[in-house]
């Protein structure tokens, strides 16, 4: 097998999805033998504009400089894969996009707002350049990386798993928090991938893996109304980590 | 000394968490400009927390930092519980400490082996170092994995764990998981101690510097709670923090700077161990380890790596003790009711003190949030250190040597620039 050349780039984020690599433990050494890491600053590899087979992108676009950087990275990358909520949908920091006047926010946090240079929005990578594959999750798991790289090493395009959290939850036989406790669980409309962690802990899913395919968010929101939740609470529920996604817009 | 003029721009400083830059201008053999520049654009967490219910905060603030999410969760629940006069029961306190120990082990083992050690042993990365030090790097990664495993026990995953809530935890772990993990940790403690012995004999030295250490102090060793002490004699509660710590903005950094009574100060592992040594308060295991190590208390910043090594052993030992005493609780959390007002909370993140303040209304919604992360607090100290270190190192060294030395000094603080609000680009100019 030919060694794939990979790069890991960071934009606006918490660095948590890069940990899907750095938290692999001893498997990280094995991965570094199977692929050639060309650029991954946190791990000590710096060659930002070298040509690579796969560029993994963490983080969202929040400055004019980011816009230029992602275009340059796209130009030298055969395949571009987003890792995590920030890169795939703008992330939790995209909550500022809906604010009445996020420009004023700078003034309330910083004494001299003019020193701070940001765009009005936090946006997904796909809003700026073509994306070949998206790994959802806040955070993504090491398993997602291993599965993707494993498939590509064998020359196979990975399958996009769009199953819902409910499916993995039922298979694991966790007690349904929506049915048994009346909690506003987002499992019916959220992508699987976390292993139904929150239901396993007896709590309702808050949707950190983002919208699943063909999800009926409005139907679920209506159910929450039936359970007695106030509209603001329901709106906040859907508008947290993937607030830019219109398939989760509910009224 | 030569009066050469050199303009040097190195695009990215590696092995730090986040993005920043360092500008260095040397004029006629003097440092004219030295700026640690954190240019990660702000993510405005403090603003979009407004309007959210207090119960949503632990999951939200976790996302400030992928490397120390537990620190954010614990400082936040500490703030709310103090405001709501909720006393978490001993089980909750022990489990919070255990979860936090996991984060210390994970974060410290990552920093020591993948980020810092390559500097001291002359490699570009931990992975490159693994070719010559395979056993040591594998041992480090194994310890990091164990830290993650502790976090998974109580939080389901190590990045943005989902177990913590105000009043306690969503779920108590089962006995089988406890006994399996305990066996693994007991087997790993001798390995961690061997790692510490190895770190202890590495030829890591540097000049002593004058600085104030700031850390929480707690009888068993401060992690998830404590009272703030400084080597200047400060003794503060969380609500008194802003009486002595002032945040200010510089034109070149998106992270706010902090001074303690108008002076830079140090937070983090070295500061913690210095204060434990000064006060003699900590677990017997920790005090015993420190009494056998003549390097502490230390004013030598490069001893921070050894301090992390000691804290890995301490956190591992502490985790074992907690797991040995484990009893299944009646409930994994205590009930609470919203009390409006202002809550203050803090804890010792792997890289130092993390302080939170929240204003909460009658319905339990956040009306104001303020968060002071460790890297902002260390920012002024790092610049001061760079000044002193560069003068001691010699400004007539080559650009390459100067850059390497600056990077090493900065990385030694384990700066978490993602937290502070992120990569270092180093620009050296000589005129």
Contacts between the chains, C-beta under 8 A, distances in Angstrom:
chain1	res1	chain2	res2	distance
A	10	B	18	7.9
A	10	B	19	6.9
A	10	B	422	7.2
A	10	B	423	7.3
A	12	B	40	7.1
A	12	B	41	6.0
A	12	B	43	6.4
A	12	B	422	7.8
A	13	B	66	7.7
A	13	B	418	6.9
A	14	B	63	5.5
A	14	B	64	6.2
A	14	B	65	5.2
A	14	B	66	4.3
A	14	B	69	7.9
A	14	B	418	5.3
A	15	B	17	5.1
A	15	B	18	6.5
A	15	B	65	7.1
A	15	B	66	4.5
A	15	B	67	6.1
A	15	B	416	7.8
A	15	B	418	4.5
A	15	B	422	7.9
A	16	B	63	7.5
A	16	B	65	7.5
A	16	B	66	2.2
A	16	B	67	7.4
A	16	B	69	7.4
A	16	B	159	4.3
A	16	B	160	6.2
A	17	B	66	7.0
A	17	B	159	7.8
A	18	B	66	7.4
A	19	B	66	5.3
A	19	B	67	6.9
A	19	B	158	7.7
A	19	B	159	5.3
A	20	B	159	7.8
A	22	B	110	6.2
A	22	B	114	6.6
A	23	B	106	7.6
A	23	B	144	7.1
A	23	B	145	7.4
A	23	B	148	5.7
A	23	B	158	6.4
A	23	B	159	7.4
A	25	B	141	4.8
A	25	B	142	6.5
A	25	B	144	6.6
A	25	B	145	3.9
A	25	B	148	7.9
A	26	B	138	5.6
A	26	B	141	5.3
A	26	B	142	6.8
A	26	B	145	7.7
A	28	B	127	7.2
A	28	B	141	6.6
A	29	B	127	6.6
A	29	B	130	5.5
A	29	B	137	7.3
A	29	B	138	7.2
A	29	B	141	7.4
A	32	B	127	4.7
A	37	B	127	7.2
A	41	B	12	5.3
A	41	B	13	7.7
A	41	B	14	4.7
A	41	B	15	7.3
A	41	B	16	7.8
A	41	B	423	5.6
A	42	B	14	7.3
A	42	B	15	6.5
A	42	B	16	7.2
A	42	B	17	6.2
A	42	B	115	7.8
A	43	B	14	7.7
A	43	B	15	7.3
A	43	B	114	6.5
A	43	B	125	5.7
A	43	B	126	7.0
A	43	B	127	6.6
A	44	B	14	4.7
A	44	B	15	4.9
A	44	B	114	7.5
A	44	B	115	7.9
A	44	B	118	6.2
A	44	B	123	7.9
A	44	B	124	5.2
A	44	B	125	2.9
A	44	B	126	6.6
A	44	B	127	7.3
A	44	B	128	7.3
A	45	B	14	7.0
A	45	B	124	7.5
A	45	B	125	6.2
A	46	B	11	7.0
A	46	B	12	4.7
A	46	B	14	5.0
A	48	B	11	6.4
A	48	B	12	6.6
A	62	B	41	4.8
A	62	B	43	7.8
A	63	B	41	5.2
A	91	B	63	7.9
A	92	B	43	7.8
A	92	B	48	7.7
A	92	B	60	6.8
A	92	B	63	5.0
A	93	B	43	4.1
A	93	B	44	6.6
A	93	B	45	7.7
A	93	B	48	7.7
A	95	B	44	8.0
A	95	B	48	4.0
A	96	B	44	5.1
A	96	B	47	7.1
A	96	B	48	6.1
A	99	B	47	7.4
A	99	B	48	7.3
A	102	B	44	7.0
A	102	B	47	7.7
A	105	B	44	5.2
A	105	B	47	4.4
A	106	B	42	7.4
A	108	B	47	6.8
A	109	B	42	6.8
A	109	B	44	7.0
A	109	B	46	6.0
A	109	B	47	6.8
A	110	B	42	7.7
A	110	B	249	5.4
A	110	B	256	7.6
A	111	B	248	7.3
A	111	B	249	5.0
A	112	B	249	5.5
A	112	B	251	7.2
A	115	B	249	6.5
A	115	B	250	7.8
A	115	B	251	5.0
A	115	B	252	7.7
A	115	B	254	7.8
A	116	B	41	7.3
A	116	B	42	6.4
A	116	B	254	6.1
A	117	B	41	7.1
A	118	B	41	4.4
A	118	B	42	6.8
A	122	B	43	7.7
A	138	B	63	6.9
A	138	B	160	6.4
A	139	B	66	6.3
A	139	B	157	7.5
A	139	B	159	4.1
A	139	B	160	5.7
A	141	B	157	7.6
A	194	B	157	7.6
A	197	B	156	4.1
A	197	B	157	6.4
A	197	B	162	5.6
A	198	B	156	7.7
A	198	B	162	5.5
A	198	B	170	8.0
A	200	B	156	6.7
A	200	B	171	7.8
A	201	B	156	5.9
A	201	B	162	6.0
A	201	B	163	6.0
A	201	B	170	4.3
A	201	B	171	4.3
A	202	B	170	5.6
A	202	B	171	5.3
A	203	B	162	7.1
A	203	B	170	4.8
A	206	B	59	6.2
A	208	B	160	7.2
A	233	B	53	7.8
A	236	B	51	7.9
A	236	B	52	6.7
A	236	B	53	7.6
A	236	B	56	7.2
A	240	B	56	7.6
A	240	B	59	8.0
A	240	B	60	7.5
A	241	B	63	7.6
